[in-house]
Amino acid sequence: MVRHKVEICGVDTSKLPVLKNEEMRELFRKMQAGDQFARETLVNGNLRLVLSIIQRFQNRGEYGDDLFQVGCIGLIKSIDNFDLSQNVRFSTYAVPMIIGEIRRYLRDNNPIRVSRSLRDTAYKALQARERIMSKTLKEPTAEEIAKELGVEQSDIVFAMDAIQDPVSLFEPIYNDGGDPIFVMDQISDDGDKEENWLDQLSLREGMKRLNAREKLILSKRFFQGLTQMEVANEIGISQAQVSRLEKAAIKEMNNEMFE
């Protein structure tokens, strides 16, 4: 297999070693007996894991080198805290810890400010989540995290919501090879329809040349304020079809209204 050279933080990724499970367990035994070279070998042998994880965060506007360094911190913490007596692969244990470290970094560098108390509650919840996952090997519920911390479940939900990264309205959420569906396509307009009567009149004029299904889709989308998914469920087609028909109908209306 040919490996292409990619450098990140001065590391030539094509030369990174890949360790087998048994090799890693032996290295862990040596490291836990005080062998620092074994620890270094474990770090170098799992850098590819960090590289695979930071791919998930590529579109956050952060430098890859920065994310890689933060991911390496999570990797080192995972190596130092891994329990060989647990019958679990190292990657299963390390991945959530590396992701957690990167998410903490992204939250701390988020321009949207969250109160200190909420942030502290959220961090404690994330730590409790990691403790529970290390024991049960499954994602805990908000109720389980709240019980672990001795707080109300609503406090956990509110704190976790407060630190979530904002999502752009133009974030694509589905693409079947045609036009993508964006977050904004999932949002209905509950504004005062009396204030938009002129826009509605223009739409009605432009709808005169559309076929019955196109008129139905635009009527439900722009007059009733339904999302594309709600329209799709009502008329029995996929959301992707609704998106394509909506765009084609709007283009036809524009041609009619502005020709």
Secondary structure, DSSP 8 states (H G I E B T S, - for coil): ------EETTEEGGG-----HHHHHHHHHHHHTT-HHHHHHHHHHTHHHHHHHHGGGGGGS--HHHHHHHHHHHHHHHHHH--TTS-S-HHHHHHHHHHHHHHHHHHHT-SS---HHHHHHHHHHHHHHHHHHHHHSS---HHHHHHHHTS-HHHHHHHHHHTS----TT-EEE-SSSS-EEGGGG----S-GGGGHHHHHHHHHHGGGS-HHHHHHHIIIIIS---HHHHHHHHTS-HHHHHHHHHHHHHHHHHHHH-
